[in-house]
Amino acid sequence: MRDHLGRASALLAIVTAAAALLGTAPRAKAATVARADRPSGTIGGERLASRGEIVPAGVRRPPKTKAAAYLVADADTGDVLAAKDPHGHYRPASTLKALTAITLIPKLDKKRVVRPSPEACNEEGSAVGLVPKPIYTVEDLFRALLMVSGNDAANALAEANGGMRKTLAEMNQVARRLQAYDTVAKTPSGLDRPGQRSSAYDLALIARAGLAMPDFRRYVSTKVAKFPAPKGHYEIANHNRLLGRYQGMIGVKNGWTSKALGSFVGAATRNGHTIIVVIMRHPGWFWDEVADLLDWGFAVRGKVTPVGTLVPPLSETPSPSPAPVQALPAASAAPAVPPAAQAPAPAVRSSGERSPMAFAVPAAGGALALVGLLAAYRLRRARRTARE
């Protein structure tokens, strides 16, 4: 009887070890790669790891704001002048449209004519009023995206780029290239979705990248524009309340949802210098606070030791992380996993041939399950015999 017990226990141990070899090892490898993709330490400097307010010495403190997180930076040098919870994860609302824009502006011909789908035209939330007719150029849609925060325009641009999944995958790739590791895009519009997030630091990186694009600067700084309609056109006006009111204001984007509350990323230029201000999760009217933070940034730039830095983009997009064991389609929406693992490598080869592992692993898993059941049965039988 002891022999029965010993053989059954040994068989069960072998099954457990084999399952660990096939199941645990790939997950450990993926975690290691995910950590390797993201540099160690806090992006932008160790002081930016703080959840509280981070201010430079020797100057007056920044003006107060009700925002849960904020950041003030010199866009020219990349110096972060002050911040609060800069890497905290918050819902970005429509400020995420800045990432949509910098992803798609280099890819889409602005003169191309687009016919939005009925689904795009009927998107919830703020809209420019699209109809499913081929009367819009890509440039019209970018104006609607960045001036009046059109969620319908965001979806229409994603369709023009080949679809929602493809666009979201590319948005997350661009975020990784910018080292915006706090950002996960689940919609091109910024409408709240589980797992979607960004940070004050990341929004500053995204805005800085956008300001380097002439078309982006032109769209976000346009106050009023004509927009096509089935019969003629109508005027749209920029939602940024500081345009024309704050000296040197360029843009960039404001946002609000009931879950995200108010958010804003913007920039202004004075005397050849540009300051970026980001706020996230503000409970009310934030425009005056943004103006005060911009004033403070212009007053102290070049006079203080920065509390951090806006890192430059990577020279090229990092290699994607390994895929899970199951075969996945090459173009899939960004999963809710750590940001560095947003673009898993597909388990399907470019020729259309499936990787042998796509078949071998499920088969091995089935065999292991069968052996495991047999081992458990024998172990229970041996124990029962021993008790009798």
N, C-alpha and C positions, 0 to 999 in steps of 0.2 A: 504493500500500500504506500509505503514511503517512496518506493520507486515511481509509482503513478503520480504522486504529488510532486516529486522532483522533476519528472519529465514535463508535466503540465506547466509547472512554474517556469521552467527553462524556456518552453515554447512561448509562453506569454511574454516573457522578458525579451525574447528575440523579436516578437511582433511589435512590442512597444518601442524597441530601439530602432527597428526599420521604419516605423511610422514617424519617429522623431527625425530620422535621417531625411526622409522624403518631404515631411511637412514643415518641420521647424527650420531646417537649414536655409531653404530659399527665403523665408521671411527674414531671418537674421541678415542674410546677404543684402536684401532690399533695404533694410534699415540702415546698414552700414553705408550703402551707396547714397541713400538719402542724406545722411549726415555729411558725407564727403562732398555732395553737390553744393551744400551751403557752407560758406566759410565759418570757422569756429569763432566764437565770441559774438559780441553785439555789432550788427551792421551799423556803421557810422560812428562807432566809438563806445567805450564801455559806460560812459556817463548816461548814454541814451537808454540804458537798460532800466533806469528808474521809472517807477510808476507815478512819481510825484513831479513837482515842477522843477525844472533844471534851468538855472539862470547863471549868467556870467557875473564875475565879481567886478567891482569898481564902477558900476553904472547903476542908474535907478532901475528898479525892477520893471518888467513888462507890465502893461496895463492889465487889469483884471478881466477875465472872461468866464462866462458860465459854461463854456465847453468842457467836456470830460477830457478831451485831449486837444493839444494844439502844437504848432511848430512854426517858427519864424526862421527863415534861411536867406542867405545871400545867394541868389541864383548864379552870379558870375563866378564866385570863388568856391561855392559849395559849402561855405561855413554855415553851420547851424548855430544861430544866435541865442535861441531859447526854445524851450519845449516843455510839454507836460504829457507824460505817458505816450511818448512818440511811437513806440512799437506796440501799444495796446491794440487789440483786435476789435474793430467796430464795424457795423454795417455802413457801407459807403454811400448808399442811396445813389442819386444820379451823378455824384462826382466820379463814379466808375465809368461814365461815358467818356471821360478823358482817355482812359485806357483803350476803350473801343476805338476812339478816333486815331490815336497814335499807332494802333495796330493796323487799321484799314486804310488810312490815308496813303501810305506808300504802295498799297496793293491795288487799289481800285482807280480806274480811269475816271477822273472827275467829270468828263463830258459824256460818259456812258448813260444811256437812258434806261431807267429801271421801272418795271411794273411790279409794285408790291403785291403780295398775296393778300387775300381777305383776312387771313389770320394775323398778319402783320398790321393791317389797318385797324383791326379790332382789339389791339393790345390795351390792357387796362392802364390807368394812371394818366399822367400828362401826355398830351399828343399834339401833333401839328395838324392833324386832320387829313391823313392820307386817304386816297381812294384807290381801288385796284385798277388803275389805268396807267398806261405807259407815258406819263407826262412829266416825270421827275428825272432830273439828272442826279448823278452821285453827289455832285456839289450841292444841289438843293437839299439832299438828305443830310449832308454833313452840317449845313447851316441849321436845319431843323433840330438835329441832334444836340448841337452845342449852344444854340441861341435860345430855343424854347423847350429844350429837354424832352424832345419827342421820343417817347418809348416806341411808337409806331415806326419812326425813322430808324431807331436802333435795330429793330427786327428786320426792316427792309434792307438795311446795309448788310446785316448778317446773311440774309438770303442772297444778296448780290455777290457775296464772298464765297458762296458755295454751301451755305447752310449754318445752322446754329451750332452744331457740334464742332465743325471745323473752325468756326470763328472763336468759340470759347477756348478750344485747344490752343489756338494761336495767341489769344489774349494772355493766357497763362504762360505761354512760352516767352512772350514779350516781357511780362512781369519778371520772370526769372532772369532774363537778360539784363534788365535794369537793376537786378538784385533787390527787387521789391518782394521779399520772401514772405511778408505778412499778408500778401494779397492772394485771394482765390476768387476768380470770376465764375459765376454760375449763370449770369444773364448779361447781354450786351447793354441793357438799359439801366441796370442798378436796382431794379425791383428786388425786394427782399426774397431770398431763397435760402434754405438751410445750408450752412457751410460757407456762404458768401461773406467775404470780409476784406478789410484793408486796414491801413493804419495812417496816422498823420505823416509819419516818415515816408511811407510808400507813396502817398498822394503827392508829396513834394517831389519825389523822384520822377513820377509820371508827368507832373506839370512841367518840370524842368526839361524832360525829353520833348514834350509837346512844344514848348517855347522855341526849341531849336528847329521846328518845322514851319516854314513860312505860311503854308496853307492853314495849319492849325492856329497860328497867331491871328491870321486874318479872320477866320471863322469866329473865334472867341471874342474878338474885339469889335465885331460888326454890331452896331446898335439896332439898325432897322434894315430889312431886306424884303424884296418882293418874292412871294412864294407861289408856285403854279397852282392853278385850280382848274377844274373841268371847263370852266368858261372864264378865261382871263387869269387873274392872279389876285392875291391879297397880301397884306403886309404882316410880317412877323417882327416882334421886338425882343431884344435880348433880355433875359430874366435877371442878369447881373445888375443889381441896383447901384453899384458903385461906378459903372461905366458912365462917363460924362459928369460924374459928381465928385469922384476922387481924382486928384491930379496924377496923371500918368498911368491910370488904370488900364491894364491890358485885357484881362479876363480872370479866371479860366472857367470854373463851373461850380454851381451850387446844387444842393440836393436836399430832399426831405422825404421821409416816409414816417408813418406813425410809429414804426419800430426803431428806425435809425435816428429819428429826430433830425435836427438841422445839421448840415455839413457844408463845407465850402473849401475850395482850393482856388487861390487867386494870386495874381502877380501884378506889380506896378513898377514902372521905370521912371526914375528921376535923375537928372544929371548923368545919364549914361550908366546908371546902376539899377539893377532889378532885384526886388525883394519878393519872396514867396511867403504867403501865409496860408496855413491850413488849420481848420477847426473841425472837430468831429463831435457828434452827439451834443448839440446845443439845444436847450429847451425852448428857445424863443427867437426874438429878433436879434440877429447877430451882426448886422451890417456896420453899425457904429463901432462895435468891438474890433471887427476886422480892420477898419480904418485906423483905429488907435494902434493896433499891433503893427500895421504897415508904417505908421509914423515913427513908432519906436524903432523898428528895424532900420529905417533910413538914418535915424539919429545916431545909432550905436555902431553901424557897420564900419569895419575897419578900425574900431577903437577898443575892441574887447577880444579876449581870448575865446575862441568859439568853444561851445560845449560839445560839438560833434561835427560831422561832415556828411554831406550828401555824396555817396560813393558814385563813381562813374559806372556806366554800363559795362558789362562784360564784352570782350572783343567778339565773342560769338556765343550762340545759344548753347548752354551745357548739354551734354549727352543725356538722353532720357534715362530714367531709372528702369530697372528690369520689370517686366510684367509679372503679375501674379501667375500661378500655375495654370489657371484656365486661359484658353485663347480668348483674346479680346479684339474687337474691330479696331482698325488703325485709327479711325477718327471717332473718338468718344468724348463725351462731356467730361470736364475736369472733375475728378472724384473728390470727396471730402476726406482727404488724407493730408499729411504734412506737406506744405507748399513745395518743397524740393522734389516731391515725387508726383507732380501733377501730370507729367507726360510719360506714362508707362510705355515701354517698347512693346509693339504688337507681337503676338505669338504666331503671326501669319507672314510668310515670306512674300517678297514683292512679286514673285512669279505666280502667287496664288496657292502655292503648295503649303500645306500645314506643317509646322514643325513636328518632328517625331514625338517630342515631349508632350504635345497636345493630346496625343493618343496614349502614350506610354504611361503617363502619370495617372490618368483616371483608371486604366487597366490595372496598374499596380495597386492603386488604392482599393479597387474592388477585391483583388486577391488578398490583400492584407486584411480587409474587413472579414472575409470568409475564414481565413486562418485564425483571426482573432476570436471569432465566435466559437470555432472548434476548440481552440485552446481554453477558452473560458468554460465551455461545457465539460471538457475533460477534467479541468481543475475542480469544478464543483462536484463532479461525480467521484473523483478521488477523495475529496474531503468528506463527502457523505459516507463513502465506504469506510474511511478511517474512523469516523464517529461510531458507525455501527460495529 
